[in-house]
Amino acid sequence: MLHQLAATSTKRSKRPEVRPHGKSKRRRVNPGRPRALILAPTRELASQIFESFCTYGRHVRIRHVVVFGGVKQASQVRSLRAGCDVLIATPGRLLDLINQGHIDLRGVETLVLDEADRMLDMGFIHDIRKIVTKMPGERQTLLFSATMPREIRNLADSLLSDPVFMETAPTASPAEAVAQSVYLVMRQHKPTLLQRVLDQPEMGRALIFTRTKHGADRVVKQLGRGGVQAEAIHSNKSQNTRTKALNGFKSGHVQVLVATDIASRGIDVDEITHVINYDLPNLPDTYVHRIGRTARAGASGVAISFCDHDEIKHLKAIERLIRMEIEVRRDESDLLFTPSRSKKTQASQRDNRSKGRPAHWNKRRSKGRRGSPPAAKSNGWKRQTKRQKQAVA
């Protein structure tokens, strides 16, 4: 992209001209008109892409600008007014600046959607379609994605014309250098197990994944009470806090970083020795992307997962996707459980546990009430039983 822009650029981008506007003769600056647009789902990933453009384009006379939410827009607007060839942005802030008249996309020659699968999961698809309508029809469009589910293929078909599909590795193949294992542990025992795992001597720089933002904050507090310094990174954190936590993790001042799946898309840190799935992801593709944060650049890594009763179905889906059985660890036997052989019994126990009833309640219930119901009340009795079954289900 840098090569194409440099080859077709006749002169360096200059400050846009200033012209009078309206009867009041107020001065108005023309909006920035980038020639290339890169869309990223998170602020960290947008900053990472911007740094890459600055590195590779250091000796090329091309201007790069990054815009994202969570910070004030004044400095970003000043950078746009100074001239912009390559614009890296998150969809929300980009649409906001377009509506304010600070950005004009009619000169875009190249559009890149990075982490396209996350774009779809985060609900950016509608914003992306709005952004595409503001660009010229003739352009080069590229989609990059760690996984390629069916929805992303449909998105590609709607945005691309006769596209060429390229992949560097099979979609669902985890890194061969990652040693994968899983603990079958009750949810209430996960904090204790996490503390024990982090206290192991071979533990280095660890990245912990949780399903929710509140769960990430809760894990950080629990680790803090155990003497482990950890930081959380998710969308509820301010940009300055997220940047500080990420820099501390990169420099080694923070040993443990707790993140959600969305925020993790901007994490590119070397020498991550362990990835811990505190909560198993709902989507098996996400598991592959999580464990790919370790064992980079020829190094080896360890991926440890915590699986509760309710997460066994997610574990089975992950094993089907990666076509291998993950090793079950037994070294912390006082905190672990043995899965029931009968799926029906396991589901029954899970339902009763959520209702606060004893495990043998279903057996007593299946025998019915004392004696048979009276004939006159049989229909009403059946309707009541049906409603109860629906409530339990």
Secondary structure, 3 states (H helix, E strand, C coil): CHHHHHHHCCCCCCCCCEEEECCCCEEEECCECCCEEEECCCHHHHHHHHHHHHHHCCCCCCCEEEECCCCCCHHHHHHHHCCCCEEEECHHHHHHHHHCCCECCCCCCEEEECCHHHHHHCCCHHHHHHHHHCCCCCCEEEECCCCCCHHHHHHHHHHCCCCCCCCCCCCCCCCCCEEEEEEEECHHHHHHHHHHHHCCCCCCCEEEECCCHHHHHHHHHHHHHCCCCEEEECCCCCHHHHHHHHHHHHHCCCCEEEECCCHHHHCCCCCCCEEEECCCCCCHHHHHHHHCCCCCCCCCEEEEEEECHHHHHHHHHHHHHHCCCCEECCCCHHHECCCCCCHHHHHHHHHHHHHCCCCCHHHHHHCCCCCCCCCCCHHHHHHHHHHHHHHHC
